[in-house]
Amino acid sequence: MSGLHEAFDAIVADVPVYGDLDRAIQEAERDRRHRHGAVVGLAAAAAVLAVVAGIVAASRDTDTAPPVTPSPTPVTPSPAPAKSQSPETWVDTAVAPRDGYGWDVPDPLEGARDAWSAVAADHLDPTGAHLKVFESSAFGATFERPVEGSIYPAYARVGLIVDRSGLDPLDGCRYLLEGPTPSNGTESCNDERFTGPHGERARIARYGRRCGAFDGPASAYVTCGDYKVAVAVERPDGLVGYVVVDGRGMPDVNPFSPASLAAAAADPRLTLPETAFAVPSDQAVVAVVEGHFPRYRSDRRAPSATGHPGYAQTWGRLGRVVLSVQVSPAGEAPACGRSSLVDCVERRVYGADDPTTVFVGAWGDEDWADCCPRNSRADSRVFVYVGSRHTVVVTESRVVKEGEARLSAELDQRLIDLALDPRLQ
């Protein structure tokens, strides 16, 4: 091969003056035959002839053909590098605490839900003498009313349901009244359809739990046991309005008539801004969490039809860690509660030059407990990300045994990645 390369170099050097190609080829052929045999030499010579002929033709063509301008190589934009946040990029600024526990996350839908108290008052307390409004939350507006002949008031909640699961939210005993099975006593539930105030499909469900051994004598059924009465109305706007009443005693103690409950559930003033309906479903949030943590196990046993507009959540376990995620419309920055506070910071997760901020707080009991198990303490950390559309709250908590380290920075990093996931926006 070295002889072939030398012959080829001699040929190429002679191309500009059109040298004796035959002589060069013969020399190359003799050398190849000497080193590797006649067959290989002939093949190599033919290859050299083909290469040189192409070079000569190209050289001769330059006398008559204009020079060819090479096509410009298209410039492919480089993809933006994925951001990678870690403890090395974090920049923390302390947040001054105030009264309270944990992060107080402002709810931009609170004003709209507060207005529901007027709906409840108009239909369930027209004289204005009985209802006491408590507060509104992601699950509706709650209030209470005294019950004649009982020391126990009736508690009620009015709100809206979004049916995202394909289940029937008007199946009152199965969904509106879902909850843990009582540990004592006997329970029963029945429901029936009826027509709402404007011809809507409606259903009422009545649940009762008679007294158990620790509740008192059976003769005290009027104040012993528990009841729930729920009315749901399928509204023209595609939502399901509902009112749930619960208290002590049996369902007939409920102070509200089915007609008044249905009128409150069907009232068009029971509404929310459009931002509430852009929040992902509970099932979508579970899927995102499982994508980050395949070992995550949600504690929700089955899909629920009672999804509340403006709020999604999941909670479950990641090994010994209890992990929950909540998603709601974006509002103002959260406030830090001083009760049981360990640490509270505003964290720029990609460094000081990047404005992406996650609020990080740690709360727990610094004193060792004598239970659960013995010589242990609670350790919890909460991450709040106020995104472009939604606020995401991720909470991790664990019982820490004596001599065991607190929750790790590695888990913090993965949970911040979860809070920043664009699928939650």
MARNUTOR-853342 format. One record per residue (C-alpha): residue number from 1; x negated, y, z. Coordinates in Angstrom, 2 decimals. Last residue first. Layout:
// residues N
pos_east_north_up
NUM_X_Y_Z .
...
// end
This chain:
// residues 425
pos_east_north_up
425_49.89_24.89_34.08 .
424_49.55_21.48_35.73 .
423_48.21_20.04_32.47 .
422_45.42_22.63_32.65 .
421_43.72_20.71_35.52 .
420_42.30_23.33_37.91 .
419_43.80_21.72_41.04 .
418_42.44_18.33_39.98 .
417_38.94_19.73_39.42 .
416_39.21_21.26_42.91 .
415_40.10_17.80_44.22 .
414_37.03_16.29_42.54 .
413_34.72_18.91_44.06 .
412_36.21_18.52_47.53 .
411_35.73_14.75_47.28 .
410_32.03_15.34_46.63 .
409_31.90_17.87_49.47 .
408_32.84_15.09_51.89 .
407_35.64_14.89_54.46 .
406_34.17_14.89_57.96 .
405_31.55_12.40_59.05 .
404_32.35_9.55_61.48 .
403_30.84_9.42_64.97 .
402_34.26_9.21_66.59 .
401_36.91_8.36_64.04 .
400_38.32_10.83_61.57 .
399_42.03_10.62_60.80 .
398_42.39_11.89_57.26 .
397_43.86_14.78_55.33 .
396_43.74_16.06_51.76 .
395_46.02_18.80_50.46 .
394_46.23_20.15_46.91 .
393_48.33_23.27_46.27 .
392_48.81_24.34_42.65 .
391_50.27_27.74_41.78 .
390_51.72_27.95_38.31 .
389_51.65_30.13_35.21 .
388_48.17_31.66_34.82 .
387_46.81_29.81_37.82 .
386_46.88_30.49_41.57 .
385_44.74_27.62_42.86 .
384_45.17_26.60_46.51 .
383_42.99_23.92_48.12 .
382_43.84_22.49_51.56 .
381_41.50_20.51_53.82 .
380_42.49_18.25_56.69 .
379_40.72_16.49_59.57 .
378_42.65_14.99_62.46 .
377_40.73_13.63_65.41 .
376_39.74_10.26_66.81 .
375_38.70_8.87_70.19 .
374_41.48_6.27_70.43 .
373_43.17_5.43_67.17 .
372_45.77_7.08_66.88 .
371_45.25_7.88_70.54 .
370_42.99_9.46_73.16 .
369_42.23_12.44_70.94 .
368_38.84_14.08_70.49 .
367_39.00_17.86_70.45 .
366_38.19_19.73_67.25 .
365_41.75_19.32_65.99 .
364_42.00_20.19_62.34 .
363_42.22_22.81_59.65 .
362_40.07_23.44_56.59 .
361_40.82_26.10_54.00 .
360_39.81_26.58_50.40 .
359_41.22_29.23_48.06 .
358_40.21_28.52_44.48 .
357_38.92_31.30_42.26 .
356_37.96_31.47_38.58 .
355_36.41_34.93_38.08 .
354_33.09_33.67_36.69 .
353_29.92_35.66_37.35 .
352_29.70_34.70_41.03 .
351_29.66_30.98_40.38 .
350_31.90_28.43_38.69 .
349_34.05_27.68_41.77 .
348_34.49_31.18_43.04 .
347_35.69_30.21_46.51 .
346_37.87_32.36_48.76 .
345_37.22_30.96_52.20 .
344_38.86_29.57_55.37 .
343_37.10_27.32_57.87 .
342_38.03_25.37_61.01 .
341_41.46_26.83_61.75 .
340_43.60_25.15_64.43 .
339_45.98_28.17_64.26 .
338_44.39_31.03_62.30 .
337_46.60_30.84_59.23 .
336_45.11_31.98_55.90 .
335_47.20_34.01_53.45 .
334_47.83_32.91_49.87 .
333_47.25_35.03_46.74 .
332_50.40_36.28_45.02 .
331_52.72_34.24_42.83 .
330_52.48_31.43_40.31 .
329_55.53_29.23_39.82 .
328_55.39_25.98_41.83 .
327_53.24_22.83_41.92 .
326_52.57_20.69_45.01 .
325_49.95_17.96_45.38 .
324_49.50_15.55_48.30 .
323_46.66_13.23_49.35 .
322_46.48_11.19_52.56 .
321_42.93_9.82_52.75 .
320_42.36_6.30_54.08 .
319_42.28_4.83_50.58 .
318_43.75_7.47_48.33 .
317_47.25_7.68_49.69 .
316_50.52_9.33_48.75 .
315_52.17_12.65_48.14 .
314_53.74_14.07_45.03 .
313_55.33_17.41_44.35 .
312_57.24_19.58_41.93 .
311_59.02_22.88_42.58 .
310_60.73_25.53_40.47 .
309_63.73_23.40_39.58 .
308_64.42_20.67_42.17 .
307_64.19_17.08_40.96 .
306_66.98_14.96_42.42 .
305_66.99_12.19_39.84 .
304_64.30_10.34_41.71 .
303_61.83_7.90_40.24 .
302_61.15_4.93_42.56 .
301_59.04_4.13_45.63 .
300_57.59_7.57_46.17 .
299_54.54_6.95_48.36 .
298_52.20_7.58_45.44 .
297_49.17_5.33_45.29 .
296_45.90_6.87_44.09 .
295_43.28_4.32_43.01 .
294_43.15_5.75_39.48 .
293_42.13_9.15_40.93 .
292_41.81_11.90_38.32 .
291_44.29_10.37_35.87 .
290_46.41_9.19_38.79 .
289_46.78_12.80_39.92 .
288_47.88_13.87_36.44 .
287_50.44_11.05_36.21 .
286_51.87_11.91_39.65 .
285_52.33_15.53_38.55 .
284_54.22_14.41_35.44 .
283_56.52_12.21_37.56 .
282_57.34_15.11_39.89 .
281_58.36_17.16_36.88 .
280_56.38_20.05_35.46 .
279_57.30_23.67_36.33 .
278_58.69_25.48_33.28 .
277_62.23_25.49_34.71 .
276_61.42_27.86_37.57 .
275_59.89_30.43_35.23 .
274_63.34_30.86_33.63 .
273_64.63_32.65_36.74 .
272_66.98_30.77_39.10 .
271_70.74_30.19_39.42 .
270_73.61_29.72_41.87 .
269_75.40_32.86_40.75 .
268_77.26_30.62_38.30 .
267_79.28_29.10_41.21 .
266_79.78_25.36_40.60 .
265_78.13_24.15_43.84 .
264_80.01_26.74_45.91 .
263_83.36_25.81_44.35 .
262_82.62_22.10_44.87 .
261_81.99_22.64_48.59 .
260_85.22_24.64_48.89 .
259_87.22_21.91_47.15 .
258_85.68_19.11_49.23 .
257_86.78_20.89_52.43 .
256_84.16_22.04_54.93 .
255_84.12_21.29_58.70 .
254_82.51_17.81_58.43 .
253_83.76_15.88_61.49 .
252_85.46_13.41_59.14 .
251_82.00_12.15_58.19 .
250_81.28_10.65_61.65 .
249_79.42_12.20_64.57 .
248_76.34_14.40_64.57 .
247_75.46_16.55_61.58 .
246_74.98_16.70_57.84 .
245_76.28_18.79_54.95 .
244_74.85_18.58_51.42 .
243_75.93_21.08_48.75 .
242_75.17_20.53_45.07 .
241_74.85_22.20_41.71 .
240_73.80_20.01_38.80 .
239_72.23_21.82_35.90 .
238_73.20_21.72_32.24 .
237_74.40_25.35_32.15 .
236_78.05_24.14_31.95 .
235_77.77_22.65_35.48 .
234_77.92_19.02_36.63 .
233_79.10_19.35_40.24 .
232_77.67_17.51_43.25 .
231_79.27_17.22_46.71 .
230_77.43_15.64_49.64 .
229_78.69_14.61_53.08 .
228_76.23_13.30_55.63 .
227_76.95_11.74_58.99 .
226_75.15_10.72_62.16 .
225_76.05_8.70_65.23 .
224_77.60_9.88_68.46 .
223_79.74_12.95_68.95 .
222_83.14_11.56_67.92 .
221_81.83_8.04_68.35 .
220_81.69_8.43_72.14 .
219_83.80_5.33_72.87 .
218_80.95_3.21_71.46 .
217_78.87_4.03_74.54 .
216_75.52_5.72_74.10 .
215_73.00_6.20_71.30 .
214_70.40_3.64_72.47 .
213_72.46_0.62_71.51 .
212_73.41_1.96_68.10 .
211_76.03_4.47_67.17 .
210_77.77_4.47_63.80 .
209_75.95_5.77_60.80 .
208_78.04_7.60_58.20 .
207_77.65_8.58_54.56 .
206_80.28_10.31_52.47 .
205_79.72_11.05_48.78 .
204_81.70_13.52_46.69 .
203_81.52_13.64_42.92 .
202_82.15_16.24_40.26 .
201_82.71_16.41_36.52 .
200_83.71_19.97_35.67 .
199_87.34_21.05_35.10 .
198_86.83_24.62_36.28 .
197_87.13_24.10_40.05 .
196_85.52_20.63_39.88 .
195_87.37_17.39_39.14 .
194_86.94_14.28_41.28 .
193_84.70_11.25_41.41 .
192_84.33_9.05_44.45 .
191_81.65_8.06_46.92 .
190_81.27_5.62_49.77 .
189_78.53_5.09_52.32 .
188_78.19_2.88_55.39 .
187_75.74_2.54_58.24 .
186_75.45_0.38_61.34 .
185_73.34_1.18_64.41 .
184_69.59_1.31_64.86 .
183_66.53_1.76_62.68 .
182_68.29_3.91_60.12 .
181_67.27_3.24_56.52 .
180_65.07_6.05_55.27 .
179_66.55_8.58_52.84 .
178_68.67_8.95_49.75 .
177_71.85_10.97_50.21 .
176_71.96_12.78_46.91 .
175_70.40_9.83_45.12 .
174_72.06_6.47_45.76 .
173_75.14_7.44_47.73 .
172_75.82_10.40_45.48 .
171_75.65_8.80_42.07 .
170_76.22_12.20_40.48 .
169_72.49_12.47_39.84 .
168_72.83_9.68_37.26 .
167_69.39_8.47_36.23 .
166_67.72_9.57_33.01 .
165_64.72_10.79_34.99 .
164_64.70_14.52_34.35 .
163_68.01_15.49_36.04 .
162_67.41_18.97_37.45 .
161_69.13_19.65_40.77 .
160_70.32_22.94_42.22 .
159_70.92_24.13_45.77 .
158_73.11_24.45_48.84 .
157_72.01_23.05_52.18 .
156_74.20_22.46_55.22 .
155_73.87_21.89_58.95 .
154_76.98_21.19_61.02 .
153_76.84_22.26_64.65 .
152_76.66_19.90_67.63 .
151_78.51_20.78_70.83 .
150_81.66_19.38_69.33 .
149_85.36_20.26_69.56 .
148_85.30_22.65_66.61 .
147_82.09_22.38_64.62 .
146_79.80_25.45_64.50 .
145_78.32_26.32_61.10 .
144_74.76_26.07_59.89 .
143_72.68_27.39_56.97 .
142_70.10_26.22_54.45 .
141_69.30_27.68_51.03 .
140_67.72_25.32_48.52 .
139_65.00_22.66_48.24 .
138_62.11_24.99_47.41 .
137_63.01_26.96_50.52 .
136_65.62_29.43_51.69 .
135_66.22_30.41_55.29 .
134_68.52_29.98_58.27 .
133_71.89_31.51_57.52 .
132_74.43_31.39_60.32 .
131_77.92_30.79_59.04 .
130_80.92_31.29_61.28 .
129_82.57_34.71_61.25 .
128_82.31_35.93_57.66 .
127_86.03_35.43_57.05 .
126_85.39_33.71_53.70 .
125_83.01_31.18_55.30 .
124_82.45_28.29_52.89 .
123_83.18_29.87_49.50 .
122_82.00_33.47_49.89 .
121_79.38_32.62_52.54 .
120_77.73_29.89_50.47 .
119_77.47_32.09_47.41 .
118_76.14_34.97_49.52 .
117_73.47_32.65_50.92 .
116_72.44_31.90_47.34 .
115_70.83_35.33_47.09 .
114_67.97_34.08_49.28 .
113_67.19_31.59_46.51 .
112_66.54_34.37_44.01 .
111_64.39_36.27_46.51 .
110_62.35_33.17_47.36 .
109_61.53_32.39_43.74 .
108_58.14_34.16_43.85 .
107_57.09_31.90_46.78 .
106_54.03_33.24_48.60 .
105_51.60_30.52_49.83 .
104_50.90_30.65_53.58 .
103_47.77_28.50_53.81 .
102_47.46_26.48_57.00 .
101_48.92_27.46_60.35 .
100_50.22_30.88_61.28 .
99_49.01_34.23_62.53 .
98_46.23_35.85_60.50 .
97_42.89_34.73_59.16 .
96_40.31_36.94_57.41 .
95_39.07_35.18_54.29 .
94_35.33_34.44_54.05 .
93_33.75_34.70_50.61 .
92_32.30_31.55_49.08 .
91_30.22_31.22_45.90 .
90_30.25_27.72_44.48 .
89_27.88_26.83_41.65 .
88_25.58_24.41_43.52 .
87_28.55_22.90_45.36 .
86_29.87_21.79_41.97 .
85_31.79_23.20_39.03 .
84_31.22_21.94_35.52 .
83_32.59_23.98_32.68 .
82_32.75_22.18_29.40 .
81_30.41_23.64_26.78 .
80_32.20_25.60_24.07 .
79_31.97_23.63_20.89 .
78_29.20_24.74_18.53 .
77_30.47_26.47_15.44 .
76_29.65_24.55_12.27 .
75_27.60_26.67_9.87 .
74_28.07_25.56_6.29 .
73_24.76_24.88_4.53 .
72_24.36_27.36_1.70 .
71_24.39_25.76_-1.74 .
70_20.91_25.60_-3.27 .
69_20.19_28.08_-6.07 .
68_19.17_26.24_-9.23 .
67_16.43_27.87_-11.27 .
66_17.38_28.59_-14.88 .
65_16.79_25.80_-17.34 .
64_14.26_26.04_-20.22 .
63_10.71_25.73_-18.82 .
62_12.01_24.30_-15.52 .
61_13.21_21.30_-17.47 .
60_9.63_20.18_-17.98 .
59_8.95_19.95_-14.23 .
58_12.23_18.13_-13.55 .
57_11.45_15.65_-16.29 .
56_7.97_15.16_-14.88 .
55_9.33_14.58_-11.35 .
54_11.92_12.11_-12.60 .
53_9.33_10.27_-14.62 .
52_7.10_10.16_-11.55 .
51_9.77_8.48_-9.42 .
50_10.70_5.94_-12.10 .
49_7.07_5.18_-12.93 .
48_6.25_4.70_-9.24 .
47_9.14_2.26_-8.87 .
46_8.03_0.36_-11.96 .
45_4.52_0.20_-10.58 .
44_5.81_-1.12_-7.27 .
43_7.87_-3.82_-8.98 .
42_4.92_-4.82_-11.18 .
41_2.61_-5.02_-8.19 .
40_5.04_-7.16_-6.18 .
39_5.21_-9.70_-8.96 .
38_1.47_-9.71_-9.72 .
37_0.20_-10.43_-6.27 .
36_-0.19_-8.51_-3.00 .
35_-3.65_-6.95_-2.80 .
34_-5.28_-7.52_-6.23 .
33_-1.98_-7.29_-8.05 .
32_-1.22_-4.01_-6.27 .
31_-4.62_-2.56_-7.27 .
30_-4.22_-3.58_-10.88 .
29_-0.73_-2.05_-11.01 .
28_-1.90_1.25_-9.49 .
27_-4.69_1.52_-12.01 .
26_-2.30_0.77_-14.84 .
25_0.13_3.42_-13.62 .
24_-2.59_6.06_-13.42 .
23_-3.81_5.28_-16.90 .
22_-0.31_5.40_-18.35 .
21_0.38_8.74_-16.69 .
20_-2.45_10.62_-18.36 .
19_-1.94_14.10_-17.05 .
18_0.97_16.52_-17.78 .
17_-0.77_19.67_-16.47 .
16_1.70_20.21_-13.59 .
15_2.02_16.41_-13.11 .
14_-1.69_15.72_-12.44 .
13_-1.49_16.05_-8.65 .
12_1.60_13.85_-8.65 .
11_-0.29_11.12_-10.47 .
10_-3.32_11.28_-8.18 .
9_-1.10_11.14_-5.09 .
8_0.72_8.12_-6.52 .
7_-2.56_6.32_-7.16 .
6_-3.67_6.99_-3.57 .
5_-0.31_5.81_-2.18 .
4_-0.52_2.62_-4.22 .
3_-4.04_1.95_-2.96 .
2_-2.86_2.40_0.64 .
1_0.00_0.00_0.00 .
// end
